Amino acid sequence: MQHSQPLVSVVIPTYNRPEYLQQAIASAVNQTYKNIEIIISDNCSPESPQKLVESFADPRIRFWRQPQNLGMIANQMYAFKMARGKYLASLHDDDMWNQDFLDKLVPHLEANSNLILAFCDQYIIDAESKINNTKTEVNTRSYKRNKLAPGVHQPFSKIGLIDKSIATAAACLIRNNLIDWDSIPAEVGGMWDLYLTYLCCISGYGAYYHPEKLTLYRDHEQTDTKLSGSKNVQAKIRKAKSELFCYKIFIEDHRIQEFKTYFQKKWLESHTTLGIGLLRNQQTELARSYLWQALRQQKFNFRTIVALTLSFIPKILANPEISK
């Protein structure tokens, strides 16, 4: 029965999260859908998780340890390129899946060759793996999945790139042969999931929404979202640069021109975010160049004006509160 099912590649890039990684692997190993390969790529963690991985004694697991830290995006792409499955799903090393995640999504893609992906809703869990019902509801509403009709969406650029309903990195199954993994440039950085969504949107294929919550996204202090907040200047700068890169490409793509105004707005917001990050990093002149560009192309933006004003007050530059 197992081999009558198409192979699914489960990609788990990891770095220095052994306890969470163990839970993530367990959620993949215990899938009711059995014909899978589990690709674990360790980004040269201080302590290799090889023994942890081997403790599962599951022949479906393929483990690779990078000889040096490549950075998040390079390690992620390395793992994607190792995938041999007809379908591919990304599982963060700090997230988990319900046992029936793949069993619920694979049939939609198998039934309709005009689909490039199938996705679902997700729970939000805390550092101790407990479901936070309030945050789960906020997450579902924030990404408008509460109003999203189940079934096929084609085209799906609005739900993918504007509403961001598709959690490509955590709650999505993709038809592997339709993505050229070499076409995802390193400059996308932590926005690789949005860029992957973009590639899916412009493919001409459709997407299927399965409204059940089948994945568990962990909200904790080491998530990319938290790291790119006000407490981590370098992460904030990296995220803003990734956004600038992605939104510039979206602006110039004629296939999604109906959303150009939105992309331009996000592009300019990224200028301001980057400017603020550079100010906090004591790179005042460079910060001003981004803030001036944002200001020149917007009629009025209070956040940009405040940041630009503060750039001329030396005492403020060391104040970590300016990004709030």
C-alpha positions as CSV (number, residue, x, y, z in Angstrom):
1,M,0.0,0.0,0.0
2,Q,2.9,2.3,0.9
3,H,4.5,2.3,-2.5
4,S,1.2,2.9,-4.3
5,Q,1.3,6.4,-2.7
6,P,3.4,9.1,-4.3
7,L,6.6,9.9,-2.4
8,V,6.5,13.1,-0.3
9,S,9.7,14.9,0.8
10,V,9.6,16.4,4.3
11,V,12.3,19.0,4.5
12,I,13.5,20.0,8.0
13,P,16.4,22.5,8.1
14,T,17.7,22.9,11.6
15,Y,20.1,24.8,13.8
16,N,20.7,24.4,17.5
17,R,17.2,23.4,18.7
18,P,17.6,19.8,19.7
19,E,14.5,19.6,22.0
20,Y,12.2,21.2,19.4
21,L,13.8,19.2,16.6
22,Q,13.0,16.0,18.3
23,Q,9.3,16.9,18.4
24,A,9.4,18.1,14.8
25,I,10.9,14.8,13.6
26,A,8.5,12.8,15.7
27,S,5.5,14.6,14.0
28,A,6.9,13.7,10.6
29,V,7.8,10.1,11.5
30,N,4.3,9.5,12.9
31,Q,2.4,10.7,9.9
32,T,-0.4,8.4,8.9
33,Y,0.8,8.9,5.3
34,K,3.8,6.6,5.2
35,N,5.5,7.0,1.8
36,I,7.8,9.8,2.9
37,E,11.4,10.8,3.0
38,I,12.5,13.1,5.8
39,I,15.4,15.3,4.9
40,I,17.2,16.9,7.9
41,S,19.9,19.4,7.1
42,D,21.8,20.7,10.1
43,N,23.4,24.1,9.6
44,C,26.6,23.2,11.6
45,S,25.0,23.4,15.1
46,P,27.4,23.7,18.0
47,E,26.5,20.2,18.9
48,S,25.6,17.8,16.1
49,P,22.0,16.4,16.3
50,Q,23.1,13.2,14.5
51,K,22.6,11.0,17.6
52,L,19.2,12.4,18.2
53,V,18.3,11.8,14.5
54,E,19.7,8.3,14.7
55,S,17.7,7.5,17.8
56,F,14.5,7.4,15.6
57,A,16.0,4.4,13.7
58,D,13.8,5.3,10.7
59,P,15.2,4.4,7.3
60,R,13.1,7.1,5.7
61,I,15.3,9.8,7.4
62,R,18.2,11.3,5.4
63,F,20.5,13.4,7.6
64,W,23.1,15.9,6.4
65,R,25.3,18.2,8.5
66,Q,26.8,21.2,6.8
67,P,30.6,21.5,7.4
68,Q,30.1,25.2,8.2
69,N,27.2,27.5,8.8
70,L,25.8,28.5,5.4
71,G,23.2,30.9,6.7
72,M,19.5,30.1,7.0
73,I,18.5,30.5,3.3
74,A,21.4,28.4,1.9
75,N,20.7,25.6,4.3
76,Q,17.0,25.6,3.5
77,M,17.6,25.6,-0.3
78,Y,20.2,22.8,0.1
79,A,17.6,20.6,1.8
80,F,15.0,21.5,-0.9
81,K,17.3,20.4,-3.7
82,M,17.9,17.1,-2.0
83,A,14.1,16.3,-2.3
84,R,13.2,13.4,-4.5
85,G,9.5,13.3,-3.8
86,K,6.6,14.1,-6.2
87,Y,5.4,16.5,-3.4
88,L,7.4,18.5,-0.9
89,A,6.6,20.1,2.4
90,S,8.7,22.3,4.7
91,L,8.7,21.7,8.4
92,H,10.5,24.1,10.6
93,D,12.6,22.5,13.3
94,D,10.5,24.2,16.0
95,D,7.1,23.4,14.5
96,M,4.9,20.2,14.4
97,W,2.3,18.6,12.2
98,N,-0.9,16.7,13.1
99,Q,-0.6,13.0,12.3
100,D,-3.0,13.4,9.3
101,F,-1.4,16.6,7.8
102,L,-0.1,14.8,4.7
103,D,-3.0,12.3,4.5
104,K,-5.4,15.3,4.3
105,L,-3.5,17.4,1.7
106,V,-2.0,14.8,-0.7
107,P,-5.3,13.6,-2.2
108,H,-6.2,17.2,-3.3
109,L,-3.1,17.4,-5.4
110,E,-3.4,13.8,-6.7
111,A,-7.0,14.5,-7.8
112,N,-6.2,17.7,-9.7
113,S,-3.0,18.0,-11.8
114,N,-3.7,21.7,-12.3
115,L,-2.8,22.5,-8.7
116,I,0.7,23.5,-7.6
117,L,0.0,23.4,-3.9
118,A,-2.5,22.6,-1.1
119,F,-2.5,24.3,2.2
120,C,-4.4,24.4,5.5
121,D,-4.9,26.5,8.6
122,Q,-2.7,26.2,11.7
123,Y,-2.6,26.3,15.5
124,I,-0.3,28.6,17.4
125,I,1.6,26.9,20.2
126,D,3.9,28.3,22.9
127,A,7.4,27.3,23.9
128,E,5.9,24.3,25.9
129,S,3.9,23.1,23.0
130,K,0.6,24.2,24.4
131,I,-2.0,25.5,22.0
132,N,-2.8,29.2,22.5
133,N,-6.4,29.5,21.4
134,T,-6.5,33.3,21.4
135,K,-3.4,33.6,19.3
136,T,-4.6,30.8,17.0
137,E,-7.8,32.7,16.4
138,V,-5.9,36.0,15.8
139,N,-3.6,34.3,13.4
140,T,-6.4,32.8,11.4
141,R,-8.2,36.1,11.1
142,S,-5.0,38.1,10.5
143,Y,-4.3,36.0,7.4
144,K,-8.0,36.0,6.4
145,R,-8.2,32.2,6.4
146,N,-11.5,32.5,8.4
147,K,-13.1,34.0,5.3
148,L,-11.4,31.9,2.7
149,A,-13.5,29.5,0.8
150,P,-12.4,25.8,0.9
151,G,-11.4,24.4,-2.4
152,V,-9.6,25.5,-5.5
153,H,-8.4,29.1,-6.0
154,Q,-7.0,30.1,-9.4
155,P,-5.5,32.6,-9.7
156,F,-4.4,33.0,-6.1
157,S,-2.0,35.9,-6.1
158,K,-4.2,38.0,-3.8
159,I,-4.5,35.3,-1.1
160,G,-0.9,34.4,-1.5
161,L,0.9,37.8,-1.8
162,I,-1.6,40.3,-0.3
163,D,-3.5,38.4,2.4
164,K,-0.6,36.0,2.9
165,S,-3.1,33.3,3.7
166,I,-0.7,30.5,2.5
167,A,1.8,29.5,5.2
168,T,4.3,28.1,2.6
169,A,6.9,27.4,5.2
170,A,4.7,25.6,7.7
171,A,1.3,24.4,6.4
172,C,1.7,23.7,2.7
173,L,2.3,20.9,0.3
174,I,3.9,21.7,-3.1
175,R,4.2,19.9,-6.4
176,N,8.0,19.6,-6.4
177,N,8.7,19.4,-10.2
178,L,7.0,22.8,-10.8
179,I,9.6,24.7,-8.8
180,D,13.1,25.5,-9.9
181,W,14.8,25.7,-6.6
182,D,17.9,27.3,-8.2
183,S,15.7,30.3,-9.2
184,I,15.3,31.4,-5.5
185,P,18.1,33.9,-5.0
186,A,20.1,34.2,-1.8
187,E,18.9,37.9,-1.4
188,V,15.4,36.7,-0.5
189,G,16.8,35.7,2.9
190,G,14.2,35.2,5.5
191,M,11.4,36.1,3.0
192,W,12.1,32.9,1.1
193,D,8.6,31.6,1.9
194,L,6.9,34.7,0.4
195,Y,9.2,34.4,-2.6
196,L,8.2,30.7,-3.0
197,T,4.6,31.7,-2.8
198,Y,5.3,34.3,-5.5
199,L,6.8,31.6,-7.8
200,C,3.7,29.4,-7.2
201,C,1.3,32.3,-7.9
202,I,2.9,33.1,-11.3
203,S,3.1,29.5,-12.3
204,G,-0.4,29.5,-13.9
205,Y,-1.5,26.6,-11.6
206,G,-4.1,26.7,-8.9
207,A,-4.0,26.3,-5.1
208,Y,-6.3,24.2,-2.8
209,Y,-7.4,25.4,0.6
210,H,-8.2,22.7,3.2
211,P,-9.6,24.7,6.2
212,E,-8.7,22.3,9.0
213,K,-5.9,23.3,11.4
214,L,-3.4,20.5,10.7
215,T,-0.1,22.1,11.8
216,L,1.2,23.7,14.9
217,Y,3.3,26.8,14.6
218,R,5.5,27.6,17.6
219,D,5.5,31.2,18.8
220,H,8.6,31.7,21.0
221,E,11.4,34.1,21.5
222,Q,13.7,32.6,18.9
223,T,11.3,32.7,15.9
224,D,12.4,34.8,12.9
225,T,9.5,37.2,13.6
226,K,10.6,37.9,17.2
227,L,14.3,38.2,16.2
228,S,13.4,40.8,13.5
229,G,11.6,42.9,16.1
230,S,13.0,45.8,18.1
231,K,15.4,43.8,20.2
232,N,17.6,42.5,17.4
233,V,19.0,45.2,15.1
234,Q,20.9,42.9,12.7
235,A,17.8,40.7,12.3
236,K,15.7,43.8,11.6
237,I,18.2,45.0,9.0
238,R,18.3,41.6,7.3
239,K,14.5,41.3,7.1
240,A,14.1,44.8,5.7
241,K,16.7,44.1,3.0
242,S,14.9,40.9,2.1
243,E,11.6,42.7,1.8
244,L,13.2,45.4,-0.4
245,F,14.5,42.8,-2.7
246,C,11.3,40.8,-3.0
247,Y,8.9,43.7,-3.4
248,K,11.0,45.3,-6.1
249,I,10.7,42.1,-8.1
250,F,7.0,42.0,-7.5
251,I,6.6,45.6,-8.6
252,E,8.3,44.9,-11.9
253,D,6.5,41.6,-12.7
254,H,3.7,42.4,-15.3
255,R,1.8,39.2,-14.4
256,I,0.8,40.7,-11.0
257,Q,0.5,44.4,-12.0
258,E,-3.0,44.7,-10.5
259,F,-1.3,44.7,-7.1
260,K,1.5,47.1,-8.0
261,T,0.3,49.9,-5.7
262,Y,0.3,47.5,-2.7
263,F,3.8,46.3,-3.5
264,Q,5.1,49.8,-3.9
265,K,3.6,50.7,-0.5
266,K,5.3,47.7,1.1
267,W,8.6,48.5,-0.7
268,L,8.5,52.0,0.8
269,E,7.7,50.7,4.2
270,S,10.7,48.5,4.0
271,H,12.9,51.6,3.2
272,T,11.7,53.1,6.5
273,T,12.2,49.9,8.5
274,L,15.7,49.5,7.1
275,G,16.5,53.2,7.8
276,I,15.4,52.7,11.4
277,G,17.5,49.6,11.8
278,L,20.6,51.4,10.3
279,L,20.0,54.3,12.7
280,R,20.1,51.9,15.6
281,N,23.3,50.4,14.1
282,Q,24.9,53.8,14.1
283,Q,25.0,53.9,10.2
284,T,23.4,57.4,10.1
285,E,24.2,58.6,6.6
286,L,23.1,55.3,5.0
287,A,20.0,55.3,7.1
288,R,19.1,58.8,5.9
289,S,19.4,57.8,2.2
290,Y,16.7,55.1,2.7
291,L,14.5,57.4,4.8
292,W,14.7,60.2,2.2
293,Q,13.8,57.8,-0.6
294,A,10.8,56.6,1.3
295,L,9.7,60.2,2.1
296,R,10.1,61.5,-1.5
297,Q,7.8,58.8,-2.8
298,Q,5.1,59.0,-0.1
299,K,2.7,62.0,0.4
300,F,3.0,61.7,4.2
301,N,4.3,59.0,6.5
302,F,4.6,59.9,10.2
303,R,6.9,57.0,11.0
304,T,9.4,58.0,8.2
305,I,9.3,61.7,9.2
306,V,10.0,60.9,12.9
307,A,12.9,58.5,12.0
308,L,14.4,61.1,9.7
309,T,14.1,63.8,12.3
310,L,15.7,61.6,14.9
311,S,18.6,60.9,12.6
312,F,19.7,64.5,13.1
313,I,19.7,64.2,16.9
314,P,22.9,62.4,17.9
315,K,21.8,61.6,21.4
316,I,18.8,59.6,20.1
317,L,20.9,57.3,17.9
318,A,21.8,55.0,20.8
319,N,18.2,54.8,22.0
320,P,16.8,51.3,21.1
321,E,13.2,52.6,21.6
322,I,13.2,54.6,18.3
323,S,11.9,51.6,16.3
324,K,8.7,51.3,18.3
